[in-house]
Amino acid sequence: MQLNAHRRYLRANSQYPKVLISTGEARSNRVDRMISKLTLTQERRRLRFETTLTVTTSAPTIPRIVDRISTMRTAATMTTDTVDFTRDIYSENLVLNIRPPHDGIRPSIAGISIYSRGSEPYESSRERFISIVLDLCYAYQDYAIWLLVGTEAWQRDSRILRHQKLTGLLRKNKVDLSQFGKVEEVQISSEYGLKFFVAVNLTKENIGDAFNIVLEEKCSYVVVGREMTNIMDFLKAGWIGKLYLDSKLVLVSAENDSVILKAFDDKSNSERGVTAIGNPLLIQSLFDRFQ
């Protein structure tokens, strides 16, 4: 139905005016009225949204798994969001290139990326992130939000580092995670050194305060899930901050029926936005919202 509507929109904006003018009917009052009506319709549609849709299928026997749309968020800011969507992150898609688990178990995980190109104001990115997190919270009857921060590389083992841990290192950089609430932290040691992984429980009120941390700290995520989710499962899995490499974290998230969100600011492509993967129904609801 949406594709048919899109086709009607394309016909209304490109084919019809060309036919009317080329057949010489532009002189008639009837055509003038049609053109005036068409112009009014175009103006109304322009103020409401601008949408393009591209559909890709990997094979005729496989249902549609990849979608991309572009939507204008507000007429005031004229900020356009591009939305990439897939119902299966383990299939060919525009959201995330990740290999399926080696044991053959392939959980059902969908993904979506919502981003803008160009110089988007920081506040617009922040508002988008908050609204997405809140939408997911409302989908759970009992929800919880966690901020995950970790160390991407192995750190040289030392007595001072074991004492400071990651929370102490972040505090030196003027990032105090304790402002959000109770902090859970695990330490992993190996012949390569030490790694630290931290989780702190967020509320709907302080999501915006945590956004800057999520954007600046590359080895960080936000997880939205059920209140009874054992966050220690995530900490023990560990992560490096790149979704396509954090397969263990992705599986833990699927097992706990939660959604992982990754904020990104790709200066090389001038793209800033958020990627979310998790329960297909929840991810589908996000995609429906941006159509």
Secondary structure, 3 states (H helix, E strand, C coil): CHHHHHHHHHHHHHHHHHHHHHCCHHHCHHHHHHHHHHHHHHHHHHHHCCCEEEEECCCCCCCCCEEEEEEECCCCCCCEEEEEEECCCCCCCCCCCCCCCCCCCCCCCEEEEEEEECCCCHHHHHHHHHHHHHHHHHHCCCEEEEEEEECCCCECCCHHHHHHHHHHHHHHCCCCHHHCCCEEEEEEEECCEEEEEEEEEECCCCHHHHHHHHHHCCCEEEEEEECCCCHHHHHHHCCCCCCCCCHHHHHHHHHCCCEEEEEEEECCCCEEEEEEEECHHHHHHHHHHCC
